[in-house]
């Protein structure tokens, strides 16, 4: 459970339907001291975003059930409040969106940590 205190930085939101990948990323980030939130799909991510706290960064898979990453990106970009949250795409998809930092999976722990260091406020 994440306890949000005024001194604690916002979490990193992992949106990934593959449980093993999501848990590996969560463990790697938490070992480095990052708080995390995780969602299986875009719909769950929106529920977490509605409840707060707002994440410092969203690591987003594109190919997921229920609400995929493309759909979630549209919702994020159409919301004045959510559009300010940095997003990094982590996907095996053949086509990645332009203008958004993207990395093809699988990624190494070093790459994951570098991305979070670079894009998280």
C-alpha positions in Angstrom: 0.0 0.0 0.0 1.3 3.4 -0.9 0.9 6.2 1.7 0.9 9.6 0.2 2.5 12.2 2.4 3.3 15.8 1.6 7.0 14.8 1.4 6.6 11.8 -0.7 7.0 12.3 -4.5 4.1 11.2 -6.8 4.2 7.5 -7.9 5.0 6.1 -11.3 1.9 4.6 -12.9 2.5 1.3 -14.8 -0.2 0.4 -17.3 0.6 -3.1 -18.5 -1.6 -6.2 -19.0 1.1 -8.8 -18.7 1.3 -9.4 -15.0 4.9 -10.8 -15.0 6.2 -7.7 -16.9 4.2 -5.3 -14.7 5.5 -6.9 -11.5 9.1 -7.0 -12.7 8.9 -3.3 -13.5 7.2 -2.5 -10.2 9.9 -4.4 -8.3 12.7 -2.7 -10.2 11.3 0.7 -9.6 10.5 0.1 -5.9 14.0 -1.2 -5.3 15.2 2.2 -6.5 12.9 4.0 -4.1 10.1 4.9 -6.5 6.5 4.6 -5.4 4.3 2.8 -8.0 0.7 2.3 -8.9 -0.3 -0.3 -11.5 -3.2 -1.1 -13.8 -4.0 -4.0 -16.1 -5.6 -1.8 -18.8 -6.5 1.8 -19.6 -9.8 1.7 -17.9 -8.2 0.7 -14.6 -5.6 3.4 -15.1 -8.4 6.0 -15.5 -9.9 4.8 -12.2 -6.6 5.3 -10.5 -6.1 8.7 -12.0 -9.6 9.8 -10.9 -8.8 8.7 -7.3 -5.4 10.3 -7.2 -2.6 10.9 -6.4 -1.6 12.0 -9.9 1.5 10.1 -11.0 4.8 11.8 -11.9 5.0 9.5 -15.0 2.9 6.9 -16.9 4.6 3.9 -18.4 2.1 2.7 -21.0 1.7 -0.5 -23.0 -0.3 -0.1 -26.1 -1.8 -3.5 -26.7 -4.2 -4.3 -23.8 -7.7 -5.6 -23.4 -10.7 -3.5 -22.2 -9.2 -0.1 -23.0 -5.9 -0.2 -25.0 -3.1 2.3 -24.7 -4.1 4.2 -27.9 -7.5 4.8 -26.4 -6.0 5.8 -23.0 -3.6 8.2 -24.8 -6.6 10.0 -26.5 -8.4 10.4 -23.1 -5.2 11.7 -21.5 -4.6 14.2 -24.3 -8.2 15.4 -24.2 -8.1 16.2 -20.5 -6.5 19.5 -19.4 -5.6 18.0 -16.0 -4.2 14.7 -17.3 -2.4 15.9 -20.4 0.4 17.4 -18.3 1.4 13.9 -17.0 4.4 12.6 -19.0 3.9 9.3 -20.8 6.5 6.9 -22.1 5.2 4.1 -24.3 6.7 0.6 -23.7 5.3 -1.7 -26.4 6.0 -4.5 -28.9 3.5 -2.7 -31.3 4.8 -2.3 -34.8 3.6 1.3 -35.0 4.5 3.7 -32.2 3.1 7.2 -31.8 5.2 10.1 -32.9 5.9 12.9 -30.4 5.7 10.6 -27.4 8.8 8.9 -26.0 8.6 5.2 -27.0 10.7 2.1 -26.3 10.2 -1.3 -27.7 9.8 -4.2 -25.3 11.5 -6.1 -23.8 13.5 -3.5 -22.0 16.3 -3.9 -19.5 16.1 -2.7 -15.9 18.8 -0.1 -16.7 16.7 1.3 -19.6 13.6 1.4 -17.4 15.4 3.3 -14.7 17.0 5.7 -17.2 13.5 6.5 -18.7 12.0 7.2 -15.3 14.9 9.4 -14.3 14.7 11.3 -17.6 10.9 11.8 -17.9 9.6 11.8 -14.3 9.3 15.3 -12.9 
